[in-house]
Amino acid sequence: MEYRITCINKAVTEDSVAVTELGGIDAQGERWTMSVEEAAEAIAAGEKFFLEDGALQAIDPHSKQLLKLPTCP
């Protein structure tokens, strides 16, 4: 399966900001969300995750590329 990431949820602490969940809309028009840990396991199992500008090889919870996405509804 392929996942297009269009939104995130994040945790903000005094010291850092980190992505905790990824989300988007699947081919059937349904919203999906999953934790960063679940996404990392899915990538290891061969699933594909995409942003508008290309595929992700790994999920970095501190990635500026992910942190600029809007919050998931």
Contacts in CASP RR format, 6 or more apart in sequence:
PFRMAT RR
TARGET T0000
AUTHOR 0000-0000-0000
METHOD contacts of the structure
MODEL  1
MEYRITCINKAVTEDSVAVTELGGIDAQGERWTMSVEEAAEAIAAGEKFF
LEDGALQAIDPHSKQLLKLPTCP
1 47 0 8 1.000
1 48 0 8 1.000
2 47 0 8 1.000
2 48 0 8 1.000
2 49 0 8 1.000
2 50 0 8 1.000
3 22 0 8 1.000
3 23 0 8 1.000
3 24 0 8 1.000
3 26 0 8 1.000
3 32 0 8 1.000
3 39 0 8 1.000
3 42 0 8 1.000
3 47 0 8 1.000
3 48 0 8 1.000
3 49 0 8 1.000
3 50 0 8 1.000
4 24 0 8 1.000
4 25 0 8 1.000
4 49 0 8 1.000
4 50 0 8 1.000
4 51 0 8 1.000
5 22 0 8 1.000
5 23 0 8 1.000
5 24 0 8 1.000
5 49 0 8 1.000
5 50 0 8 1.000
5 51 0 8 1.000
5 56 0 8 1.000
5 66 0 8 1.000
5 69 0 8 1.000
6 23 0 8 1.000
6 24 0 8 1.000
6 25 0 8 1.000
6 69 0 8 1.000
6 70 0 8 1.000
7 22 0 8 1.000
7 23 0 8 1.000
7 24 0 8 1.000
7 69 0 8 1.000
7 70 0 8 1.000
7 71 0 8 1.000
7 72 0 8 1.000
7 73 0 8 1.000
8 19 0 8 1.000
8 20 0 8 1.000
8 21 0 8 1.000
8 22 0 8 1.000
8 23 0 8 1.000
8 66 0 8 1.000
8 67 0 8 1.000
8 69 0 8 1.000
8 70 0 8 1.000
8 71 0 8 1.000
8 72 0 8 1.000
9 19 0 8 1.000
9 20 0 8 1.000
9 21 0 8 1.000
9 33 0 8 1.000
9 71 0 8 1.000
9 72 0 8 1.000
10 17 0 8 1.000
10 18 0 8 1.000
10 19 0 8 1.000
10 20 0 8 1.000
10 67 0 8 1.000
10 71 0 8 1.000
11 17 0 8 1.000
11 18 0 8 1.000
11 20 0 8 1.000
16 62 0 8 1.000
17 62 0 8 1.000
17 67 0 8 1.000
18 61 0 8 1.000
18 62 0 8 1.000
19 36 0 8 1.000
19 59 0 8 1.000
19 61 0 8 1.000
19 62 0 8 1.000
19 63 0 8 1.000
19 66 0 8 1.000
19 67 0 8 1.000
20 35 0 8 1.000
20 36 0 8 1.000
20 61 0 8 1.000
21 33 0 8 1.000
21 34 0 8 1.000
21 35 0 8 1.000
21 36 0 8 1.000
21 72 0 8 1.000
22 33 0 8 1.000
22 34 0 8 1.000
22 35 0 8 1.000
22 36 0 8 1.000
22 39 0 8 1.000
22 49 0 8 1.000
22 59 0 8 1.000
22 66 0 8 1.000
23 31 0 8 1.000
23 32 0 8 1.000
23 33 0 8 1.000
23 34 0 8 1.000
23 72 0 8 1.000
24 31 0 8 1.000
24 32 0 8 1.000
24 33 0 8 1.000
24 72 0 8 1.000
25 31 0 8 1.000
25 32 0 8 1.000
26 32 0 8 1.000
31 72 0 8 1.000
31 73 0 8 1.000
33 72 0 8 1.000
34 42 0 8 1.000
36 59 0 8 1.000
36 61 0 8 1.000
39 49 0 8 1.000
39 59 0 8 1.000
40 58 0 8 1.000
40 59 0 8 1.000
42 49 0 8 1.000
43 49 0 8 1.000
43 56 0 8 1.000
43 57 0 8 1.000
43 58 0 8 1.000
43 59 0 8 1.000
48 55 0 8 1.000
49 55 0 8 1.000
49 56 0 8 1.000
49 59 0 8 1.000
50 56 0 8 1.000
51 65 0 8 1.000
51 66 0 8 1.000
51 69 0 8 1.000
53 65 0 8 1.000
59 66 0 8 1.000
60 66 0 8 1.000
END
